[in-house]
Amino acid sequence: MTKKEISALRRPFIRELFRSNKFNLAMTIIAALLGAAAELVISWLIKEVADLISGECPYGFGTLLIVTGGAFALFILGWLLDRTFLSEFRAKAMKQYREYVFDRLMDKGIQAFSGENSSLYISALSNDVNTIETDFIGKLQSTIQVGVTFVGALGMMIWCSPLLTLIAIGFSLLPIIVSIVLGNKAAAAEKNVSDKKESYTGMLKDALTGFSVIKSFKAEKNIAKLHDDSNDAVADASKKRAKVNVMVNYSSGIAGAILQFGVFFVAAALALSGRGITAGTAIVFVQLLNYVLGPIQAFPAFFAGMKSSHSLIDKLAQALNKNVSDEGGRIPPRLDEGISIRDLAFEYEEGKPVLRGVDMEMRSGGCYALVGGSGSGKSTILNLLMASSKDYRGEILYDGNELKTVSADSLYDLVSIIQQNVFVFNSTIRNNITMFSEFPEEEIDRAVRLSGLKKLIDEKGADYLCGENGSGLSGGERQRISIARALLRKTPVLFVDEATASLDAETSFEVLDAILKLDGYTRVIVTHDLDENILRRADRLFALKNGAVSEQGTFKELMDRKGYFYSLFTVSQR
């Protein structure tokens, strides 16, 4: 992408930091202005007091005391504004930013995480957000203050001595050059840390998700090594970033010292040569140089932090711009005729077809089963029916409407899916069934009854906490919650993708039996379990082999044919 395109993607994220937050920002800026004004007044007072001692001050002692009191009043007022509004500004900025990112994340299509790394988003909403708050938002107010002080100090310096100011500007070129050169290095180092933390987050997620596999295969040492390698990469990246930051700070400090001492010695030389520089002027120049040095030292760190934050936002913005739910036409949330699949072909990688010329007809209200060996394309068909990708050839039609022309939001009003891996939130059974939405009690009771959850709720209650990812429930209970969710939505089409793969035979039959008893739904079931009692109840079976429909028909028809399905079924019974 071009820099202009990336900048356009970044803009709404930056805007969220300040949306409905301008008053808080304005108050913090006023606090910064008051603080800057107080510092400049104190610098002027230092000059006048020094000149008062040498007899060159036009103001009386009482006047200077009154001005001093005014300077401290400005300090106190600025502190009160800071205390009230700065924390509010930072908290609201990051709250709005997180909410915007999460809303954009929820806008992504159902296919988003089939080919994306979710750890990128976890890292973006944890590690990267902290960096943005600390290095960009956190430094914004202080940078404004030193910037205002810089302008005021420069004005006072010109008023005191234009010649000495010109010399100071010449010395200032060195710190400015250092700021520009090292800012880019700091941004690159920060992005590298973010990338390594993202990988580390992904590694941790994999290790915790696959913990039972790790233990059963006694792979603890190997996984620990993977963890240590990823942890080392984070540490190395952090070390490099720290070295760059030290370089920025020390280089800025050295350049600032050269500026300060250079101007100080020139001021002394001019004072000694009788060029109109008073002792007060020489002293105030040293004081004002601190305010000139402040921005020179602060701006490199701020701009480096801003560039780092922009690079992190750019990475996130580009990821969120992929796999967004496409716009399309709306279709009614009902299935009158059925689903047609015609000459469907699909491949995940070019030159490696997964589906080849698949044809299927599924009438409304019917029950259909997709069977076949591992890798035959069963789940891929179901995923494509759920609009996981539009990069297929052929046609997928819902009542004659080509799926590519249908909006994802409209499709999800028509279909629901029950999958093998059911996610259950650490909340009540009721909330997991309703997905935190409101439904009439009679509809919830119906979903509970038809899904077979009544016994569980009678025993544990609807307010029973399910535990992290349903750890307090059995596999069958989690699957029944998934069925109840789908029933509560009342979508006319129900897809079931290997929903019983991890269940024992008895529980598997109970779950599939509950699905088969659902009248009025169009059900498409992908199953590895070739249970005759289940398959006989399907209106039609589609036996897939190598990405194509090898045979189709009722259970009896396929068994009588003694073809591929007959062999598949016979082997499964041994």
C-alpha positions as a Python dict, from the first residue, in 0.01 Angstrom:
ca = {
    (1, 'M'): (0, 0, 0),
    (2, 'T'): (109, 357, -64),
    (3, 'K'): (186, 595, 223),
    (4, 'K'): (-125, 795, 132),
    (5, 'E'): (-347, 485, 154),
    (6, 'I'): (-193, 379, 487),
    (7, 'S'): (-240, 731, 623),
    (8, 'A'): (-608, 720, 520),
    (9, 'L'): (-654, 391, 707),
    (10, 'R'): (-484, 534, 1017),
    (11, 'R'): (-685, 855, 1031),
    (12, 'P'): (-1009, 720, 1187),
    (13, 'F'): (-809, 542, 1461),
    (14, 'I'): (-633, 868, 1555),
    (15, 'R'): (-966, 1049, 1541),
    (16, 'E'): (-1111, 812, 1801),
    (17, 'L'): (-851, 923, 2054),
    (18, 'F'): (-994, 1275, 2045),
    (19, 'R'): (-1363, 1217, 1962),
    (20, 'S'): (-1590, 1370, 2232),
    (21, 'N'): (-1268, 1438, 2420),
    (22, 'K'): (-1186, 1785, 2293),
    (23, 'F'): (-1297, 1967, 2611),
    (24, 'N'): (-1067, 1754, 2827),
    (25, 'L'): (-785, 1813, 2580),
    (26, 'A'): (-855, 2187, 2575),
    (27, 'M'): (-839, 2203, 2954),
    (28, 'T'): (-507, 2015, 2960),
    (29, 'I'): (-373, 2252, 2694),
    (30, 'I'): (-484, 2552, 2904),
    (31, 'A'): (-307, 2392, 3201),
    (32, 'A'): (5, 2358, 2984),
    (33, 'L'): (-22, 2722, 2876),
    (34, 'L'): (-55, 2837, 3237),
    (35, 'G'): (246, 2630, 3337),
    (36, 'A'): (447, 2767, 3045),
    (37, 'A'): (346, 3125, 3129),
    (38, 'A'): (448, 3075, 3493),
    (39, 'E'): (789, 2941, 3391),
    (40, 'L'): (850, 3234, 3155),
    (41, 'V'): (746, 3488, 3419),
    (42, 'I'): (988, 3328, 3665),
    (43, 'S'): (1267, 3350, 3404),
    (44, 'W'): (1190, 3721, 3359),
    (45, 'L'): (1195, 3763, 3737),
    (46, 'I'): (1541, 3602, 3756),
    (47, 'K'): (1670, 3858, 3505),
    (48, 'E'): (1513, 4153, 3684),
    (49, 'V'): (1632, 4042, 4030),
    (50, 'A'): (1988, 4002, 3895),
    (51, 'D'): (1967, 4349, 3737),
    (52, 'L'): (1812, 4488, 4058),
    (53, 'I'): (2121, 4373, 4250),
    (54, 'S'): (2349, 4545, 3997),
    (55, 'G'): (2131, 4858, 3997),
    (56, 'E'): (2002, 4822, 3641),
    (57, 'C'): (1640, 4712, 3710),
    (58, 'P'): (1362, 4968, 3635),
    (59, 'Y'): (1118, 4795, 3875),
    (60, 'G'): (1094, 4816, 4251),
    (61, 'F'): (1133, 4526, 4496),
    (62, 'G'): (758, 4531, 4581),
    (63, 'T'): (658, 4506, 4216),
    (64, 'L'): (877, 4199, 4169),
    (65, 'L'): (722, 4035, 4478),
    (66, 'I'): (370, 4089, 4339),
    (67, 'V'): (470, 3940, 4002),
    (68, 'T'): (623, 3643, 4185),
    (69, 'G'): (293, 3582, 4363),
    (70, 'G'): (113, 3595, 4027),
    (71, 'A'): (354, 3337, 3881),
    (72, 'F'): (283, 3094, 4165),
    (73, 'A'): (-92, 3152, 4122),
    (74, 'L'): (-56, 3048, 3757),
    (75, 'F'): (130, 2734, 3866),
    (76, 'I'): (-143, 2638, 4114),
    (77, 'L'): (-426, 2699, 3866),
    (78, 'G'): (-245, 2493, 3601),
    (79, 'W'): (-192, 2210, 3852),
    (80, 'L'): (-563, 2206, 3943),
    (81, 'L'): (-667, 2188, 3577),
    (82, 'D'): (-409, 1917, 3513),
    (83, 'R'): (-523, 1714, 3810),
    (84, 'T'): (-888, 1735, 3700),
    (85, 'F'): (-870, 1687, 3325),
    (86, 'L'): (-545, 1516, 3222),
    (87, 'S'): (-632, 1173, 3363),
    (88, 'E'): (-985, 1206, 3220),
    (89, 'F'): (-843, 1286, 2877),
    (90, 'R'): (-605, 990, 2876),
    (91, 'A'): (-861, 741, 3009),
    (92, 'K'): (-1133, 848, 2766),
    (93, 'A'): (-894, 852, 2470),
    (94, 'M'): (-783, 493, 2527),
    (95, 'K'): (-1135, 374, 2614),
    (96, 'Q'): (-1269, 510, 2285),
    (97, 'Y'): (-974, 370, 2093),
    (98, 'R'): (-1022, 19, 2236),
    (99, 'E'): (-1397, 30, 2168),
    (100, 'Y'): (-1340, 143, 1809),
    (101, 'V'): (-1083, -131, 1746),
    (102, 'F'): (-1311, -396, 1895),
    (103, 'D'): (-1610, -273, 1695),
    (104, 'R'): (-1401, -290, 1378),
    (105, 'L'): (-1292, -638, 1478),
    (106, 'M'): (-1656, -743, 1513),
    (107, 'D'): (-1721, -608, 1162),
    (108, 'K'): (-1491, -868, 1010),
    (109, 'G'): (-1642, -1159, 823),
    (110, 'I'): (-1688, -1507, 967),
    (111, 'Q'): (-1390, -1616, 758),
    (112, 'A'): (-1156, -1367, 928),
    (113, 'F'): (-968, -1605, 1155),
    (114, 'S'): (-945, -1898, 916),
    (115, 'G'): (-642, -1731, 761),
    (116, 'E'): (-547, -1465, 1016),
    (117, 'N'): (-350, -1470, 1336),
    (118, 'S'): (-576, -1370, 1625),
    (119, 'S'): (-274, -1298, 1846),
    (120, 'L'): (-216, -983, 1638),
    (121, 'Y'): (-541, -842, 1774),
    (122, 'I'): (-477, -963, 2128),
    (123, 'S'): (-140, -790, 2123),
    (124, 'A'): (-289, -477, 1964),
    (125, 'L'): (-548, -445, 2242),
    (126, 'S'): (-300, -509, 2522),
    (127, 'N'): (71, -444, 2454),
    (128, 'D'): (29, -195, 2170),
    (129, 'V'): (-243, 6, 2344),
    (130, 'N'): (-12, 57, 2642),
    (131, 'T'): (261, 183, 2409),
    (132, 'I'): (24, 427, 2238),
    (133, 'E'): (-99, 560, 2572),
    (134, 'T'): (249, 599, 2720),
    (135, 'D'): (448, 721, 2419),
    (136, 'F'): (186, 928, 2235),
    (137, 'I'): (-116, 1030, 2442),
    (138, 'G'): (81, 1043, 2768),
    (139, 'K'): (343, 1280, 2625),
    (140, 'L'): (105, 1502, 2426),
    (141, 'Q'): (26, 1753, 2701),
    (142, 'S'): (382, 1785, 2827),
    (143, 'T'): (507, 1828, 2469),
    (144, 'I'): (254, 2107, 2413),
    (145, 'Q'): (376, 2274, 2732),
    (146, 'V'): (743, 2262, 2638),
    (147, 'G'): (650, 2375, 2287),
    (148, 'V'): (469, 2683, 2418),
    (149, 'T'): (752, 2750, 2659),
    (150, 'F'): (997, 2717, 2370),
    (151, 'V'): (814, 2983, 2166),
    (152, 'G'): (786, 3215, 2469),
    (153, 'A'): (1150, 3165, 2564),
    (154, 'L'): (1261, 3233, 2207),
    (155, 'G'): (1056, 3555, 2209),
    (156, 'M'): (1214, 3667, 2534),
    (157, 'M'): (1560, 3583, 2403),
    (158, 'I'): (1503, 3796, 2092),
    (159, 'W'): (1377, 4079, 2316),
    (160, 'C'): (1688, 4053, 2535),
    (161, 'S'): (1946, 4010, 2258),
    (162, 'P'): (1876, 3937, 1888),
    (163, 'L'): (2246, 3866, 1825),
    (164, 'L'): (2275, 3610, 2104),
    (165, 'T'): (1946, 3453, 1991),
    (166, 'L'): (2081, 3409, 1637),
    (167, 'I'): (2389, 3238, 1778),
    (168, 'A'): (2168, 3011, 1992),
    (169, 'I'): (1964, 2913, 1683),
    (170, 'G'): (2286, 2816, 1505),
    (171, 'F'): (2387, 2592, 1795),
    (172, 'S'): (2030, 2443, 1795),
    (173, 'L'): (2073, 2289, 1450),
    (174, 'L'): (2271, 1997, 1594),
    (175, 'P'): (1998, 1876, 1836),
    (176, 'I'): (1735, 1913, 1562),
    (177, 'I'): (1936, 1693, 1323),
    (178, 'V'): (1980, 1434, 1599),
    (179, 'S'): (1604, 1439, 1658),
    (180, 'I'): (1519, 1371, 1293),
    (181, 'V'): (1776, 1094, 1241),
    (182, 'L'): (1708, 897, 1558),
    (183, 'G'): (1328, 929, 1546),
    (184, 'N'): (1299, 682, 1257),
    (185, 'K'): (1526, 431, 1432),
    (186, 'A'): (1314, 447, 1747),
    (187, 'A'): (993, 385, 1547),
    (188, 'A'): (1143, 80, 1375),
    (189, 'A'): (1266, -59, 1708),
    (190, 'E'): (919, -15, 1866),
    (191, 'K'): (747, -195, 1577),
    (192, 'N'): (995, -482, 1609),
    (193, 'V'): (908, -517, 1979),
    (194, 'S'): (537, -522, 1890),
    (195, 'D'): (591, -797, 1631),
    (196, 'K'): (786, -1013, 1878),
    (197, 'K'): (524, -962, 2152),
    (198, 'E'): (253, -1060, 1905),
    (199, 'S'): (438, -1386, 1830),
    (200, 'Y'): (487, -1448, 2201),
    (201, 'T'): (115, -1392, 2268),
    (202, 'G'): (31, -1640, 1993),
    (203, 'M'): (272, -1896, 2138),
    (204, 'L'): (116, -1859, 2485),
    (205, 'K'): (-234, -1899, 2342),
    (206, 'D'): (-134, -2217, 2157),
    (207, 'A'): (35, -2363, 2465),
    (208, 'L'): (-265, -2302, 2690),
    (209, 'T'): (-519, -2418, 2429),
    (210, 'G'): (-326, -2737, 2361),
    (211, 'F'): (-223, -2803, 2721),
    (212, 'S'): (-383, -3149, 2735),
    (213, 'V'): (-206, -3249, 2413),
    (214, 'I'): (127, -3125, 2550),
    (215, 'K'): (84, -3329, 2868),
    (216, 'S'): (-37, -3645, 2697),
    (217, 'F'): (259, -3646, 2457),
    (218, 'K'): (503, -3547, 2733),
    (219, 'A'): (615, -3250, 2524),
    (220, 'E'): (662, -3010, 2815),
    (221, 'K'): (1035, -2959, 2756),
    (222, 'N'): (993, -2902, 2383),
    (223, 'I'): (711, -2652, 2437),
    (224, 'A'): (914, -2484, 2713),
    (225, 'K'): (1196, -2443, 2461),
    (226, 'L'): (955, -2285, 2211),
    (227, 'H'): (839, -2052, 2488),
    (228, 'D'): (1197, -1964, 2583),
    (229, 'D'): (1290, -1896, 2221),
    (230, 'S'): (991, -1667, 2177),
    (231, 'N'): (1063, -1501, 2513),
    (232, 'D'): (1426, -1450, 2408),
    (233, 'A'): (1310, -1283, 2087),
    (234, 'V'): (1097, -1039, 2289),
    (235, 'A'): (1387, -972, 2525),
    (236, 'D'): (1630, -912, 2236),
    (237, 'A'): (1387, -676, 2063),
    (238, 'S'): (1327, -491, 2391),
    (239, 'K'): (1701, -467, 2448),
    (240, 'K'): (1754, -319, 2101),
    (241, 'R'): (1471, -73, 2162),
    (242, 'A'): (1628, 28, 2496),
    (243, 'K'): (1963, 84, 2324),
    (244, 'V'): (1797, 305, 2062),
    (245, 'N'): (1616, 500, 2336),
    (246, 'V'): (1941, 544, 2529),
    (247, 'M'): (2103, 666, 2208),
    (248, 'V'): (1817, 912, 2154),
    (249, 'N'): (1835, 1043, 2512),
    (250, 'Y'): (2213, 1069, 2534),
    (251, 'S'): (2253, 1215, 2185),
    (252, 'S'): (1986, 1473, 2262),
    (253, 'G'): (2153, 1544, 2598),
    (254, 'I'): (2499, 1589, 2446),
    (255, 'A'): (2364, 1807, 2166),
    (256, 'G'): (2175, 2011, 2428),
    (257, 'A'): (2486, 2051, 2643),
    (258, 'I'): (2680, 2176, 2341),
    (259, 'L'): (2402, 2429, 2280),
    (260, 'Q'): (2388, 2543, 2642),
    (261, 'F'): (2760, 2581, 2703),
    (262, 'G'): (2818, 2731, 2359),
    (263, 'V'): (2561, 3004, 2415),
    (264, 'F'): (2675, 3057, 2776),
    (265, 'F'): (3040, 3122, 2675),
    (266, 'V'): (2936, 3347, 2387),
    (267, 'A'): (2711, 3546, 2627),
    (268, 'A'): (2998, 3581, 2871),
    (269, 'A'): (3229, 3699, 2593),
    (270, 'L'): (2975, 3958, 2474),
    (271, 'A'): (2919, 4082, 2832),
    (272, 'L'): (3292, 4121, 2887),
    (273, 'S'): (3335, 4305, 2555),
    (274, 'G'): (3069, 4561, 2647),
    (275, 'R'): (2821, 4467, 2376),
    (276, 'G'): (2518, 4567, 2585),
    (277, 'I'): (2472, 4230, 2755),
    (278, 'T'): (2399, 4275, 3126),
    (279, 'A'): (2462, 4017, 3396),
    (280, 'G'): (2085, 3963, 3417),
    (281, 'T'): (2068, 3903, 3041),
    (282, 'A'): (2349, 3647, 3053),
    (283, 'I'): (2184, 3468, 3345),
    (284, 'V'): (1836, 3470, 3189),
    (285, 'F'): (1977, 3331, 2864),
    (286, 'V'): (2109, 3033, 3058),
    (287, 'Q'): (1766, 2995, 3220),
    (288, 'L'): (1579, 3037, 2890),
    (289, 'L'): (1808, 2788, 2719),
    (290, 'N'): (1662, 2524, 2949),
    (291, 'Y'): (1325, 2594, 2788),
    (292, 'V'): (1485, 2580, 2445),
    (293, 'L'): (1659, 2256, 2540),
    (294, 'G'): (1332, 2111, 2679),
    (295, 'P'): (1163, 2078, 2340),
    (296, 'I'): (1487, 1970, 2175),
    (297, 'Q'): (1512, 1688, 2426),
    (298, 'A'): (1136, 1619, 2448),
    (299, 'F'): (1046, 1642, 2079),
    (300, 'P'): (1272, 1354, 1966),
    (301, 'A'): (1116, 1128, 2230),
    (302, 'F'): (764, 1250, 2148),
    (303, 'F'): (802, 1220, 1772),
    (304, 'A'): (971, 882, 1811),
    (305, 'G'): (677, 772, 2028),
    (306, 'M'): (429, 919, 1781),
    (307, 'K'): (597, 740, 1489),
    (308, 'S'): (606, 418, 1689),
    (309, 'S'): (236, 457, 1773),
    (310, 'H'): (154, 530, 1411),
    (311, 'S'): (341, 220, 1297),
    (312, 'L'): (146, 7, 1547),
    (313, 'I'): (-184, 164, 1440),
    (314, 'D'): (-92, 116, 1073),
    (315, 'K'): (-28, -255, 1128),
    (316, 'L'): (-362, -294, 1306),
    (317, 'A'): (-554, -81, 1054),
    (318, 'Q'): (-427, -285, 760),
    (319, 'A'): (-522, -612, 935),
    (320, 'L'): (-870, -482, 1023),
    (321, 'N'): (-918, -375, 662),
    (322, 'K'): (-896, -739, 549),
    (323, 'N'): (-1181, -991, 551),
    (324, 'V'): (-1442, -728, 633),
    (325, 'S'): (-1800, -841, 583),
    (326, 'D'): (-1877, -746, 225),
    (327, 'E'): (-2178, -541, 138),
    (328, 'G'): (-2444, -719, -61),
    (329, 'G'): (-2814, -746, -114),
    (330, 'R'): (-3055, -851, 158),
    (331, 'I'): (-3263, -1165, 131),
    (332, 'P'): (-3565, -1264, 344),
    (333, 'P'): (-3484, -1463, 662),
    (334, 'R'): (-3666, -1769, 528),
    (335, 'L'): (-3598, -2057, 292),
    (336, 'D'): (-3894, -2131, 65),
    (337, 'E'): (-3739, -2353, -203),
    (338, 'G'): (-3400, -2471, -87),
    (339, 'I'): (-3023, -2457, -131),
    (340, 'S'): (-2860, -2539, -464),
    (341, 'I'): (-2490, -2605, -518),
    (342, 'R'): (-2389, -2623, -883),
    (343, 'D'): (-2049, -2718, -1023),
    (344, 'L'): (-1877, -2588, -708),
    (345, 'A'): (-1497, -2580, -714),
    (346, 'F'): (-1265, -2436, -451),
    (347, 'E'): (-899, -2435, -350),
    (348, 'Y'): (-717, -2288, -51),
    (349, 'E'): (-387, -2286, -242),
    (350, 'E'): (-353, -2235, -612),
    (351, 'G'): (-316, -2562, -796),
    (352, 'K'): (-441, -2771, -500),
    (353, 'P'): (-818, -2816, -549),
    (354, 'V'): (-1024, -2911, -244),
    (355, 'L'): (-1364, -2928, -417),
    (356, 'R'): (-1427, -3034, -777),
    (357, 'G'): (-1759, -2992, -957),
    (358, 'V'): (-1984, -3046, -654),
    (359, 'D'): (-2360, -3055, -726),
    (360, 'M'): (-2620, -3073, -448),
    (361, 'E'): (-2989, -2996, -413),
    (362, 'M'): (-3131, -2954, -62),
    (363, 'R'): (-3503, -2879, -33),
    (364, 'S'): (-3643, -2652, 236),
    (365, 'G'): (-3732, -2837, 555),
    (366, 'G'): (-3525, -3143, 470),
    (367, 'C'): (-3244, -3314, 657),
    (368, 'Y'): (-2920, -3385, 471),
    (369, 'A'): (-2599, -3555, 579),
    (370, 'L'): (-2252, -3507, 430),
    (371, 'V'): (-2030, -3809, 489),
    (372, 'G'): (-1686, -3913, 369),
    (373, 'G'): (-1331, -3965, 477),
    (374, 'S'): (-1106, -3703, 632),
    (375, 'G'): (-1012, -3437, 378),
    (376, 'S'): (-1298, -3522, 143),
    (377, 'G'): (-1431, -3162, 154),
    (378, 'K'): (-1732, -3197, 388),
    (379, 'S'): (-1648, -2912, 626),
    (380, 'T'): (-1524, -2695, 338),
    (381, 'I'): (-1870, -2714, 177),
    (382, 'L'): (-2034, -2614, 504),
    (383, 'N'): (-1789, -2327, 551),
    (384, 'L'): (-1860, -2199, 200),
    (385, 'L'): (-2234, -2219, 271),
    (386, 'M'): (-2159, -1988, 568),
    (387, 'A'): (-1979, -1743, 330),
    (388, 'S'): (-1631, -1824, 463),
    (389, 'S'): (-1494, -1727, 122),
    (390, 'K'): (-1619, -1590, -207),
    (391, 'D'): (-1323, -1722, -404),
    (392, 'Y'): (-1511, -2024, -531),
    (393, 'R'): (-1616, -2119, -883),
    (394, 'G'): (-1964, -2237, -962),
    (395, 'E'): (-2281, -2136, -779),
    (396, 'I'): (-2421, -2146, -425),
    (397, 'L'): (-2786, -2046, -433),
    (398, 'Y'): (-3031, -1977, -149),
    (399, 'D'): (-3378, -1971, -307),
    (400, 'G'): (-3207, -1877, -632),
    (401, 'N'): (-2997, -1596, -478),
    (402, 'E'): (-2625, -1636, -549),
    (403, 'L'): (-2437, -1623, -216),
    (404, 'K'): (-2174, -1384, -351),
    (405, 'T'): (-2443, -1119, -392),
    (406, 'V'): (-2588, -1164, -41),
    (407, 'S'): (-2474, -951, 253),
    (408, 'A'): (-2318, -1149, 538),
    (409, 'D'): (-2550, -984, 790),
    (410, 'S'): (-2852, -1095, 589),
    (411, 'L'): (-2716, -1451, 556),
    (412, 'Y'): (-2672, -1482, 933),
    (413, 'D'): (-3044, -1405, 975),
    (414, 'L'): (-3108, -1714, 764),
    (415, 'V'): (-2856, -1969, 891),
    (416, 'S'): (-2699, -2087, 1219),
    (417, 'I'): (-2417, -2334, 1274),
    (418, 'I'): (-2336, -2584, 1547),
    (419, 'Q'): (-1967, -2673, 1545),
    (420, 'Q'): (-1744, -2927, 1712),
    (421, 'N'): (-1565, -2662, 1918),
    (422, 'V'): (-1838, -2483, 2111),
    (423, 'F'): (-1725, -2169, 2289),
    (424, 'V'): (-1895, -2115, 2621),
    (425, 'F'): (-1843, -1789, 2806),
    (426, 'N'): (-1762, -1777, 3177),
    (427, 'S'): (-2115, -1669, 3254),
    (428, 'T'): (-2450, -1827, 3340),
    (429, 'I'): (-2615, -2104, 3138),
    (430, 'R'): (-2892, -1859, 3055),
    (431, 'N'): (-2651, -1594, 2921),
    (432, 'N'): (-2472, -1855, 2714),
    (433, 'I'): (-2801, -1965, 2559),
    (434, 'T'): (-2928, -1612, 2490),
    (435, 'M'): (-2581, -1474, 2406),
    (436, 'F'): (-2659, -1184, 2644),
    (437, 'S'): (-2971, -1075, 2451),
    (438, 'E'): (-3330, -1051, 2571),
    (439, 'F'): (-3586, -1312, 2462),
    (440, 'P'): (-3938, -1397, 2583),
    (441, 'E'): (-3937, -1666, 2852),
    (442, 'E'): (-4152, -1900, 2646),
    (443, 'E'): (-3898, -1894, 2361),
    (444, 'I'): (-3611, -1969, 2599),
    (445, 'D'): (-3810, -2253, 2754),
    (446, 'R'): (-3878, -2396, 2408),
    (447, 'A'): (-3509, -2387, 2311),
    (448, 'V'): (-3414, -2549, 2644),
    (449, 'R'): (-3671, -2825, 2598),
    (450, 'L'): (-3591, -2906, 2234),
    (451, 'S'): (-3213, -2903, 2292),
    (452, 'G'): (-3238, -3140, 2588),
    (453, 'L'): (-3105, -2888, 2842),
    (454, 'K'): (-3400, -2906, 3079),
    (455, 'K'): (-3243, -3175, 3297),
    (456, 'L'): (-2921, -2971, 3335),
    (457, 'I'): (-3108, -2654, 3430),
    (458, 'D'): (-3334, -2844, 3672),
    (459, 'E'): (-3021, -2978, 3844),
    (460, 'K'): (-2795, -2672, 3841),
    (461, 'G'): (-3023, -2378, 3769),
    (462, 'A'): (-3018, -2127, 3482),
    (463, 'D'): (-2780, -1902, 3680),
    (464, 'Y'): (-2511, -2170, 3713),
    (465, 'L'): (-2171, -2029, 3609),
    (466, 'C'): (-2026, -2239, 3327),
    (467, 'G'): (-1657, -2165, 3396),
    (468, 'E'): (-1387, -2053, 3156),
    (469, 'N'): (-1481, -2187, 2811),
    (470, 'G'): (-1743, -2409, 2977),
    (471, 'S'): (-1502, -2595, 3205),
    (472, 'G'): (-1790, -2661, 3446),
    (473, 'L'): (-1992, -2848, 3181),
    (474, 'S'): (-1954, -3177, 2998),
    (475, 'G'): (-1897, -3191, 2622),
    (476, 'G'): (-2256, -3296, 2561),
    (477, 'E'): (-2389, -3011, 2777),
    (478, 'R'): (-2180, -2759, 2584),
    (479, 'Q'): (-2313, -2898, 2255),
    (480, 'R'): (-2672, -2874, 2382),
    (481, 'I'): (-2610, -2508, 2470),
    (482, 'S'): (-2493, -2459, 2111),
    (483, 'I'): (-2815, -2621, 1981),
    (484, 'A'): (-3027, -2406, 2214),
    (485, 'R'): (-2853, -2092, 2086),
    (486, 'A'): (-2935, -2186, 1727),
    (487, 'L'): (-3296, -2271, 1813),
    (488, 'L'): (-3344, -1944, 1998),
    (489, 'R'): (-3237, -1750, 1690),
    (490, 'K'): (-3509, -1931, 1493),
    (491, 'T'): (-3309, -1931, 1171),
    (492, 'P'): (-3473, -2170, 923),
    (493, 'V'): (-3142, -2328, 821),
    (494, 'L'): (-2923, -2519, 1067),
    (495, 'F'): (-2573, -2641, 982),
    (496, 'V'): (-2405, -2900, 1202),
    (497, 'D'): (-2029, -2943, 1152),
    (498, 'E'): (-1883, -3250, 1324),
    (499, 'A'): (-2069, -3141, 1636),
    (500, 'T'): (-2029, -3481, 1805),
    (501, 'A'): (-1670, -3560, 1706),
    (502, 'S'): (-1537, -3532, 2062),
    (503, 'L'): (-1836, -3699, 2235),
    (504, 'D'): (-1887, -4058, 2339),
    (505, 'A'): (-2123, -4275, 2130),
    (506, 'E'): (-2422, -4240, 2363),
    (507, 'T'): (-2395, -3862, 2398),
    (508, 'S'): (-2326, -3829, 2024),
    (509, 'F'): (-2650, -4012, 1945),
    (510, 'E'): (-2847, -3802, 2193),
    (511, 'V'): (-2720, -3474, 2042),
    (512, 'L'): (-2781, -3578, 1680),
    (513, 'D'): (-3119, -3724, 1775),
    (514, 'A'): (-3219, -3388, 1925),
    (515, 'I'): (-3122, -3216, 1599),
    (516, 'L'): (-3306, -3467, 1380),
    (517, 'K'): (-3624, -3419, 1582),
    (518, 'L'): (-3637, -3049, 1496),
    (519, 'D'): (-3925, -3014, 1253),
    (520, 'G'): (-3951, -2713, 1024),
    (521, 'Y'): (-3574, -2661, 992),
    (522, 'T'): (-3351, -2729, 694),
    (523, 'R'): (-3066, -2928, 850),
    (524, 'V'): (-2731, -3001, 687),
    (525, 'I'): (-2515, -3231, 899),
    (526, 'V'): (-2148, -3309, 852),
    (527, 'T'): (-2073, -3620, 1056),
    (528, 'H'): (-1794, -3871, 1100),
    (529, 'D'): (-2027, -4092, 1299),
    (530, 'L'): (-2188, -4342, 1056),
    (531, 'D'): (-2464, -4446, 1293),
    (532, 'E'): (-2734, -4631, 1097),
    (533, 'N'): (-3009, -4509, 1332),
    (534, 'I'): (-2910, -4152, 1250),
    (535, 'L'): (-2835, -4185, 878),
    (536, 'R'): (-3161, -4365, 800),
    (537, 'R'): (-3351, -4056, 917),
    (538, 'A'): (-3177, -3821, 671),
    (539, 'D'): (-3371, -3735, 357),
    (540, 'R'): (-3055, -3762, 151),
    (541, 'L'): (-2691, -3856, 202),
    (542, 'F'): (-2404, -3705, 4),
    (543, 'A'): (-2095, -3927, 8),
    (544, 'L'): (-1787, -3720, -74),
    (545, 'K'): (-1454, -3851, -198),
    (546, 'N'): (-1153, -3641, -300),
    (547, 'G'): (-1356, -3320, -312),
    (548, 'A'): (-1640, -3451, -527),
    (549, 'V'): (-1981, -3613, -465),
    (550, 'S'): (-1919, -3980, -526),
    (551, 'E'): (-2274, -4090, -451),
    (552, 'Q'): (-2600, -3950, -323),
    (553, 'G'): (-2931, -4096, -215),
    (554, 'T'): (-3110, -4232, 91),
    (555, 'F'): (-2932, -4467, 328),
    (556, 'K'): (-3116, -4766, 182),
    (557, 'E'): (-3046, -4665, -178),
    (558, 'L'): (-2673, -4626, -115),
    (559, 'M'): (-2647, -4953, 76),
    (560, 'D'): (-2832, -5138, -199),
    (561, 'R'): (-2598, -4985, -458),
    (562, 'K'): (-2296, -5140, -279),
    (563, 'G'): (-2064, -4861, -397),
    (564, 'Y'): (-1836, -4618, -217),
    (565, 'F'): (-2075, -4541, 71),
    (566, 'Y'): (-2140, -4910, 127),
    (567, 'S'): (-1765, -4966, 167),
    (568, 'L'): (-1729, -4664, 393),
    (569, 'F'): (-2014, -4774, 615),
    (570, 'T'): (-1907, -5138, 631),
    (571, 'V'): (-1551, -5048, 736),
    (572, 'S'): (-1684, -4812, 1008),
    (573, 'Q'): (-1884, -5095, 1169),
    (574, 'R'): (-1581, -5318, 1229),
}
